[in-house]
Amino acid sequence: MTNWNGSRALILGAARQGIALARWLSRHGSNVTLSDARHEDELISARASLADTNVQWAIGGHPLELLDNTDVLCISGGVPLTLPIVQEAIKRGIPLSNDTQIFMEAVPCKTIGITGSAGKTTTTTLVGKMAEADYGQQTVDRENLASTIHRPRSFVGGNIGDPLINYVDDMKADDIAILEISSFQLEQMTISPNISAILNITPNHLDRHGTMDAYTNAKAHILEFQTDKDTAILSHDDKGAWNLRDKVKGELLTFSLKDLDEGLNGAYLHDRELKLRDGNTNLSLLPREKIQLRGDHNVSNVLAAFTIGHAAGFKTDAMLKAVEEFRGVAHRLELVRELHGVRWYNGSIATAPERSMADIHAFDEPIVLMLGGRDKDLPWDEIAKLIHKRVDHVVLFGEAAELIQKAVTGVGGREARSVDICCAKNLKEAIVKAAEVASAGDIVLFSPGGTSYDEFKDFAERGEAFRKWVLELS
């Protein structure tokens, strides 16, 4: 839809995406109802943030009668499609949408979309830094103002930070918008970014999607609606991403920790040097040692960012400046402190075992691993094997502790060297236990492998709690 005036929109979920969309739709003349299953006392701040709008509220559930006066149903990221009201909307033929879809319908400028099972926030943030270095700001002289106004020309958001629907009315045709897009958002989307990147597809969110095929199909939506004028970027090292190359309708670029096959263009690693190939041209970018992030997975993220930036036409100097200055994103192998010779790393973003495995591979030092949280119906067998090869102590916590313990103790054979395992009731107790077993020279790696919802509202709140409690240790 391009004209929302007089429309009737129902939004499910009053978190940041739902609130941002409600405000934008209301401002554009839509009659908006925002429905949330939480009770009124849990929604005080959310309701206050929309007090200056005409948004109507439906609190405490999602009654089907709300659909009787609905033209479009907008679903926030965390809302499952299995809800009765969603299924009823589908039966009635009411179209589904979300804040990212509506943003893409309204955005006037070039768009970059980045998705993947892991690494998308780091990559999206780094591409945003590249765009900021390249695009800079626009100086606007407005009549009757004492000073000039500086407005950004690059915007970063989507599944991270502020929803970009908050800024779309201020965007100009020569700006650029960079979005992290989750599989939850992609499920309902019928429009693709001009530059679409899939970093990897590994088991994740199977509690939501049910099967790997369904999860992969959701990710593939980022390519499905591109044209022959658009660009797709797929990891050459990840089978899940690379297997989607037949769906590419425009230019295909790639990135790899190895040399690229003949005929492929993109960024790659050769003799510890990051390079960029474009046809017959091979450009040396920078030595691997200049990347300030740990682990091969982060080198892969940087290669992805260079490939995306190249596709977007960013100047090489701007991309190099951004990479050399980039120190990562909070809760992603974030060094919290060193105490008594032990370094504590916050990897709260690791909500799947595959993500925790990548974190383990980032270290050569002895590891005290903190695992737990809520399981997402994902396999723990492979990380259990890796633990027996690389980890000295495991501290388990949360709902998934018993499940993980069974997986780790069930590993047999030659690779099953002895691993010390202990369990804690919650994260705070787990930190205390980790401090007790860690020795000088060790790494305490908080990389849970499960979601935070058994104890915290999201991974960020969990990471903040981890940081706070670690800094209180003495």
C-alpha positions as CSV (number, residue, x, y, z in Angstrom):
1,M,0.0,0.0,0.0
2,T,1.1,3.5,-0.8
3,N,-1.9,5.4,0.6
4,W,-2.7,4.6,4.2
5,N,-5.2,7.4,4.6
6,G,-8.5,6.0,6.0
7,S,-7.1,2.4,6.1
8,R,-7.7,0.2,9.1
9,A,-4.5,-1.4,10.4
10,L,-4.2,-3.9,13.3
11,I,-0.7,-4.3,14.8
12,L,0.2,-7.3,17.0
13,G,2.9,-6.6,19.5
14,A,3.7,-3.4,21.3
15,A,7.5,-3.7,21.4
16,R,9.8,-1.2,19.5
17,Q,8.7,-2.4,16.0
18,G,5.0,-2.3,16.8
19,I,5.2,1.1,18.5
20,A,7.2,2.7,15.6
21,L,4.8,1.3,13.0
22,A,1.8,2.4,14.9
23,R,3.1,6.0,15.1
24,W,4.0,6.1,11.4
25,L,0.7,4.6,10.2
26,S,-1.3,7.0,12.5
27,R,0.7,9.9,11.1
28,H,-0.2,8.8,7.6
29,G,-4.0,8.7,8.3
30,S,-4.5,5.1,9.2
31,N,-6.9,4.1,11.9
32,V,-4.6,2.0,14.0
33,T,-5.3,-0.6,16.7
34,L,-2.3,-1.9,18.6
35,S,-3.0,-5.3,20.3
36,D,-0.7,-6.8,22.9
37,A,-1.3,-9.9,25.1
38,R,0.3,-8.3,28.1
39,H,-1.6,-6.6,31.0
40,E,-2.0,-2.9,31.3
41,D,0.6,-2.5,34.1
42,E,3.2,-4.0,31.8
43,L,2.4,-1.5,29.0
44,I,2.6,1.8,30.9
45,S,5.6,3.1,29.0
46,A,4.5,1.8,25.7
47,R,1.1,3.5,26.0
48,A,2.7,6.7,27.2
49,S,5.0,6.8,24.1
50,L,1.9,6.9,21.9
51,A,-0.2,9.2,24.0
52,D,0.0,12.0,21.4
53,T,-1.5,9.8,18.7
54,N,-5.0,8.4,18.0
55,V,-3.9,4.8,18.2
56,Q,-6.4,2.5,19.9
57,W,-5.3,-0.3,22.2
58,A,-6.5,-3.9,22.7
59,I,-4.8,-5.3,25.8
60,G,-4.6,-8.7,27.4
61,G,-5.1,-10.8,24.4
62,H,-5.9,-10.9,20.6
63,P,-9.6,-11.4,20.2
64,L,-10.7,-12.5,16.7
65,E,-13.3,-9.8,16.6
66,L,-10.5,-7.3,16.0
67,L,-10.3,-8.6,12.5
68,D,-13.8,-7.5,11.7
69,N,-12.6,-3.9,11.1
70,T,-9.1,-4.7,9.7
71,D,-7.7,-4.1,6.2
72,V,-4.2,-5.2,7.0
73,L,-2.6,-7.2,9.9
74,C,0.9,-6.1,10.8
75,I,2.9,-8.6,12.9
76,S,5.9,-7.6,15.1
77,G,9.0,-9.7,14.9
78,G,8.5,-11.9,18.0
79,V,4.8,-12.7,17.3
80,P,4.3,-16.3,16.1
81,L,2.3,-16.9,12.9
82,T,0.6,-19.8,14.7
83,L,-1.5,-17.4,16.8
84,P,-5.2,-18.0,16.2
85,I,-5.8,-14.4,15.1
86,V,-3.0,-14.7,12.5
87,Q,-4.4,-17.9,11.1
88,E,-7.9,-16.5,11.1
89,A,-6.7,-13.4,9.2
90,I,-5.1,-15.7,6.6
91,K,-8.4,-17.6,6.2
92,R,-10.3,-14.3,5.7
93,G,-7.8,-13.2,3.1
94,I,-6.6,-10.2,5.2
95,P,-3.1,-9.3,4.0
96,L,-0.2,-9.7,6.4
97,S,2.6,-7.1,6.7
98,N,5.2,-5.7,9.1
99,D,7.3,-2.6,9.7
100,T,10.1,-3.7,7.4
101,Q,7.7,-4.4,4.5
102,I,6.0,-1.1,4.9
103,F,9.3,0.7,5.1
104,M,10.4,-0.9,1.9
105,E,7.2,0.2,0.2
106,A,7.9,3.8,1.2
107,V,11.7,4.2,1.1
108,P,12.8,6.6,-1.7
109,C,16.5,5.5,-1.8
110,K,18.8,2.6,-2.4
111,T,18.4,-0.2,0.1
112,I,20.8,-2.9,1.5
113,G,19.4,-5.9,3.3
114,I,21.5,-8.3,5.3
115,T,20.3,-11.6,6.8
116,G,21.9,-14.7,8.2
117,S,21.8,-17.1,11.1
118,A,24.9,-15.4,12.7
119,G,26.9,-12.3,12.1
120,K,24.3,-10.1,10.7
121,T,24.4,-7.4,13.4
122,T,28.2,-7.1,13.2
123,T,28.1,-7.0,9.4
124,T,25.2,-4.6,9.3
125,T,26.8,-2.3,11.8
126,L,30.1,-2.3,9.9
127,V,28.5,-1.6,6.6
128,G,26.7,1.3,8.3
129,K,30.1,2.6,9.4
130,M,31.4,2.3,5.8
131,A,28.4,4.2,4.5
132,E,28.8,6.9,7.1
133,A,32.4,7.4,6.1
134,D,31.5,7.5,2.5
135,Y,28.2,9.4,2.4
136,G,28.9,11.8,5.4
137,Q,26.2,14.3,6.2
138,Q,24.3,16.8,4.2
139,T,24.3,20.4,5.3
140,V,20.9,22.0,4.9
141,D,20.4,25.8,5.1
142,R,16.9,26.6,6.1
143,E,15.3,30.0,6.0
144,N,14.8,31.8,9.3
145,L,17.2,29.5,11.2
146,A,20.3,30.9,12.9
147,S,22.5,28.0,12.0
148,T,22.7,25.2,9.4
149,I,21.3,21.7,10.0
150,H,23.3,18.6,9.4
151,R,21.3,15.6,8.3
152,P,22.6,12.0,7.9
153,R,22.6,10.5,4.4
154,S,23.0,6.9,5.6
155,F,20.6,5.1,7.9
156,V,21.0,1.8,9.7
157,G,18.3,-0.2,11.5
158,G,15.7,-2.9,10.9
159,N,16.1,-5.8,13.3
160,I,18.7,-3.7,15.2
161,G,18.5,-0.3,16.7
162,D,15.6,1.9,15.8
163,P,13.1,0.6,13.2
164,L,13.8,2.6,10.0
165,I,10.1,3.4,9.6
166,N,10.9,6.1,12.1
167,Y,13.1,7.9,9.6
168,V,11.7,7.0,6.2
169,D,9.8,10.4,5.8
170,D,13.1,12.2,6.1
171,M,15.1,10.1,3.6
172,K,16.0,11.5,0.2
173,A,16.5,9.7,-3.2
174,D,20.4,9.9,-2.9
175,D,20.5,8.5,0.6
176,I,21.1,4.9,1.5
177,A,19.3,2.6,4.0
178,I,21.0,-0.5,5.5
179,L,18.7,-3.0,7.2
180,E,19.4,-6.1,9.2
181,I,16.4,-8.4,8.5
182,S,15.4,-11.4,10.5
183,S,13.7,-14.6,9.2
184,F,10.6,-13.5,11.2
185,Q,10.4,-10.3,9.2
186,L,11.2,-11.9,5.9
187,E,8.3,-14.4,6.2
188,Q,5.7,-11.8,5.3
189,M,7.8,-9.7,2.9
190,T,6.9,-9.3,-0.8
191,I,9.7,-6.8,-1.7
192,S,13.5,-7.2,-1.7
193,P,16.3,-4.8,-1.1
194,N,18.4,-3.6,-4.1
195,I,21.4,-5.3,-2.5
196,S,20.6,-8.5,-0.6
197,A,23.1,-10.4,1.4
198,I,22.8,-13.9,3.0
199,L,25.7,-14.5,5.3
200,N,24.9,-18.1,6.3
201,I,22.0,-20.4,7.0
202,T,22.5,-22.8,9.9
203,P,20.1,-24.4,12.4
204,N,18.3,-21.6,14.2
205,H,14.7,-20.6,15.2
206,L,13.4,-24.1,14.5
207,D,11.0,-23.5,17.5
208,R,9.4,-20.9,15.2
209,H,9.9,-22.2,11.7
210,G,9.6,-26.0,12.5
211,T,12.0,-27.3,9.8
212,M,15.2,-26.2,8.2
213,D,13.4,-26.0,4.8
214,A,10.9,-23.6,6.2
215,Y,13.6,-21.5,7.8
216,T,15.7,-21.5,4.6
217,N,12.6,-20.5,2.6
218,A,12.1,-17.5,4.9
219,K,15.7,-16.4,4.5
220,A,15.4,-16.8,0.7
221,H,12.6,-14.2,0.6
222,I,15.4,-11.6,0.6
223,L,16.3,-12.7,-2.9
224,E,12.9,-13.7,-4.2
225,F,11.6,-10.2,-5.2
226,Q,14.8,-8.8,-6.7
227,T,15.1,-7.9,-10.4
228,D,17.9,-8.2,-12.9
229,K,19.1,-4.8,-11.9
230,D,19.7,-5.8,-8.3
231,T,22.7,-7.5,-6.6
232,A,22.8,-10.7,-4.4
233,I,25.7,-11.5,-2.1
234,L,26.0,-15.1,-0.9
235,S,28.7,-16.7,1.3
236,H,30.8,-19.1,-0.7
237,D,31.8,-20.9,2.5
238,D,28.3,-21.7,3.8
239,K,26.4,-24.4,2.1
240,G,23.0,-23.1,3.2
241,A,23.6,-19.6,1.6
242,W,25.6,-20.8,-1.5
243,N,22.8,-23.3,-2.4
244,L,20.5,-20.4,-3.0
245,R,22.6,-19.0,-5.9
246,D,20.0,-20.4,-8.5
247,K,17.5,-17.9,-7.1
248,V,19.7,-14.9,-7.9
249,K,18.1,-12.8,-10.6
250,G,20.7,-10.0,-10.9
251,E,24.4,-9.8,-10.3
252,L,25.9,-12.5,-7.9
253,L,28.8,-11.6,-5.7
254,T,30.4,-13.7,-2.9
255,F,32.9,-13.7,-0.1
256,S,35.2,-16.4,1.3
257,L,38.0,-17.2,3.7
258,K,39.7,-19.0,0.8
259,D,40.6,-18.1,-2.7
260,L,37.6,-17.6,-5.0
261,D,36.9,-19.9,-7.9
262,E,37.6,-18.5,-11.4
263,G,34.7,-16.3,-12.6
264,L,33.5,-15.3,-9.1
265,N,33.7,-11.8,-7.9
266,G,33.8,-10.5,-4.3
267,A,36.1,-10.3,-1.2
268,Y,38.3,-13.2,-0.1
269,L,41.3,-14.1,2.1
270,H,44.6,-15.0,0.5
271,D,47.8,-15.5,2.5
272,R,46.3,-13.6,5.5
273,E,45.5,-10.6,3.2
274,L,42.0,-9.5,2.5
275,K,41.4,-8.9,-1.2
276,L,38.7,-7.9,-3.6
277,R,38.1,-9.2,-7.1
278,D,36.1,-7.4,-9.7
279,G,36.5,-9.0,-13.1
280,N,40.2,-9.1,-14.0
281,T,41.1,-6.6,-11.2
282,N,42.4,-7.9,-7.8
283,L,42.6,-5.2,-5.1
284,S,44.6,-5.7,-1.9
285,L,42.6,-4.3,1.0
286,L,44.4,-4.9,4.3
287,P,46.2,-7.6,6.3
288,R,44.1,-9.8,8.5
289,E,46.0,-8.5,11.5
290,K,44.5,-5.1,11.2
291,I,41.0,-6.5,12.0
292,Q,40.3,-5.8,15.6
293,L,37.7,-8.6,16.0
294,R,38.5,-12.1,17.2
295,G,37.7,-15.3,15.2
296,D,37.4,-16.5,11.6
297,H,33.7,-15.8,11.8
298,N,34.4,-12.1,12.2
299,V,36.9,-12.1,9.4
300,S,34.1,-13.6,7.3
301,N,31.8,-10.7,8.5
302,V,34.4,-8.2,7.4
303,L,34.8,-9.8,4.0
304,A,31.0,-9.7,3.7
305,A,31.0,-6.0,4.5
306,F,33.6,-5.2,1.9
307,T,31.6,-7.1,-0.7
308,I,28.4,-5.3,0.2
309,G,30.2,-1.9,0.3
310,H,31.7,-2.6,-3.1
311,A,28.3,-3.5,-4.5
312,A,26.9,-0.2,-3.1
313,G,29.7,1.8,-4.7
314,F,31.4,2.9,-1.5
315,K,34.9,4.3,-1.9
316,T,37.7,1.9,-0.9
317,D,39.3,4.5,1.5
318,A,36.0,4.9,3.3
319,M,35.6,1.1,3.7
320,L,39.2,0.7,5.0
321,K,38.8,3.5,7.5
322,A,35.6,1.9,8.9
323,V,37.2,-1.6,9.2
324,E,40.4,-0.4,10.9
325,E,38.4,1.6,13.5
326,F,35.7,-1.0,14.1
327,R,35.9,-2.6,17.5
328,G,32.7,-4.7,17.3
329,V,29.2,-4.6,18.8
330,A,28.1,-5.1,22.4
331,H,27.4,-8.7,23.5
332,R,29.4,-10.1,20.6
333,L,32.7,-11.4,22.1
334,E,32.8,-8.1,24.0
335,L,35.8,-8.0,26.4
336,V,34.2,-7.0,29.7
337,R,37.3,-7.0,32.0
338,E,40.5,-8.8,33.0
339,L,40.5,-9.9,36.7
340,H,43.3,-11.9,38.4
341,G,44.7,-12.8,35.0
342,V,41.3,-14.1,33.7
343,R,39.6,-12.3,30.7
344,W,35.8,-12.3,30.7
345,Y,34.0,-12.1,27.3
346,N,30.3,-11.3,26.8
347,G,28.8,-13.2,23.9
348,S,25.1,-13.0,25.0
349,I,24.0,-12.7,21.3
350,A,24.9,-16.4,20.9
351,T,21.4,-17.9,21.1
352,A,22.1,-21.0,19.1
353,P,24.7,-23.8,19.6
354,E,26.3,-23.0,16.1
355,R,26.9,-19.4,17.2
356,S,28.6,-20.6,20.5
357,M,30.8,-23.0,18.4
358,A,32.0,-20.0,16.4
359,D,32.8,-18.2,19.6
360,I,34.8,-21.1,21.0
361,H,36.9,-21.3,17.7
362,A,37.8,-17.6,18.2
363,F,40.1,-18.5,21.2
364,D,43.3,-20.5,21.6
365,E,43.5,-20.0,25.4
366,P,42.0,-22.4,28.0
367,I,38.2,-21.8,28.1
368,V,35.7,-21.7,30.9
369,L,32.4,-21.9,28.9
370,M,29.1,-20.6,30.3
371,L,26.2,-22.3,28.4
372,G,22.5,-22.2,29.0
373,G,19.2,-20.3,28.7
374,R,16.2,-21.6,26.9
375,D,16.5,-24.2,24.2
376,K,15.2,-23.5,20.6
377,D,14.7,-27.2,19.6
378,L,18.3,-27.1,18.2
379,P,20.9,-29.9,18.3
380,W,23.6,-29.8,20.9
381,D,25.6,-32.8,19.7
382,E,28.2,-30.9,17.7
383,I,29.0,-28.4,20.4
384,A,29.2,-31.2,22.9
385,K,32.0,-32.8,20.7
386,L,33.8,-29.5,20.4
387,I,33.6,-28.9,24.2
388,H,35.5,-32.2,24.7
389,K,38.2,-31.0,22.3
390,R,38.6,-27.3,23.4
391,V,36.9,-26.5,26.7
392,D,38.2,-27.3,30.2
393,H,35.3,-26.2,32.4
394,V,31.6,-25.8,31.5
395,V,29.2,-23.9,33.7
396,L,25.5,-24.6,32.9
397,F,22.5,-22.4,33.8
398,G,18.9,-21.9,32.9
399,E,16.2,-24.1,31.5
400,A,18.4,-25.9,29.0
401,A,21.1,-26.9,31.6
402,E,20.0,-30.5,32.0
403,L,19.6,-30.9,28.2
404,I,23.1,-29.6,27.5
405,Q,24.6,-31.7,30.3
406,K,23.1,-34.9,28.8
407,A,24.6,-33.9,25.4
408,V,28.0,-33.2,26.8
409,T,28.2,-36.3,29.1
410,G,26.9,-38.4,26.3
411,V,30.0,-37.9,24.1
412,G,32.1,-40.9,23.9
413,G,35.2,-42.2,22.0
414,R,38.8,-40.8,21.8
415,E,37.7,-37.2,21.5
416,A,35.9,-37.3,24.9
417,R,38.7,-36.0,27.1
418,S,37.6,-35.1,30.6
419,V,35.6,-31.9,31.0
420,D,34.6,-30.4,34.3
421,I,30.8,-29.6,34.4
422,C,28.9,-27.7,37.1
423,C,25.4,-26.3,37.1
424,A,23.9,-23.1,38.5
425,K,20.4,-22.0,39.2
426,N,20.7,-18.8,37.3
427,L,23.1,-16.5,35.5
428,K,24.3,-14.7,38.6
429,E,25.2,-17.9,40.3
430,A,26.9,-19.2,37.1
431,I,29.2,-16.2,37.1
432,V,30.2,-16.9,40.7
433,K,30.9,-20.6,39.8
434,A,32.9,-19.6,36.7
435,A,35.1,-17.2,38.8
436,E,35.8,-20.1,41.2
437,V,37.1,-22.5,38.5
438,A,38.9,-20.0,36.3
439,S,42.7,-19.6,36.6
440,A,45.1,-16.9,35.4
441,G,45.5,-17.2,31.6
442,D,41.9,-18.6,31.2
443,I,39.1,-17.1,29.1
444,V,35.6,-17.1,30.6
445,L,33.4,-17.2,27.6
446,F,29.8,-16.3,28.1
447,S,28.2,-17.7,24.9
448,P,24.9,-19.3,26.1
449,G,23.7,-21.1,22.9
450,G,20.1,-20.7,24.2
451,T,17.8,-17.7,24.3
452,S,17.4,-15.4,27.2
453,Y,13.7,-15.7,27.7
454,D,13.8,-18.0,30.7
455,E,15.3,-15.2,32.8
456,F,15.6,-12.0,30.8
457,K,13.5,-10.1,28.2
458,D,16.2,-10.4,25.5
459,F,19.8,-11.1,24.8
460,A,20.8,-7.5,25.4
461,E,19.3,-7.4,28.9
462,R,21.1,-10.7,29.6
463,G,24.4,-9.3,28.4
464,E,24.0,-6.1,30.4
465,A,23.3,-8.2,33.5
466,F,26.4,-10.4,32.8
467,R,28.6,-7.2,32.3
468,K,27.3,-5.7,35.6
469,W,27.8,-8.8,37.7
470,V,31.2,-9.5,36.2
471,L,32.3,-5.9,37.0
472,E,31.2,-6.5,40.6
473,L,33.5,-9.4,41.1
474,S,36.6,-8.7,43.3
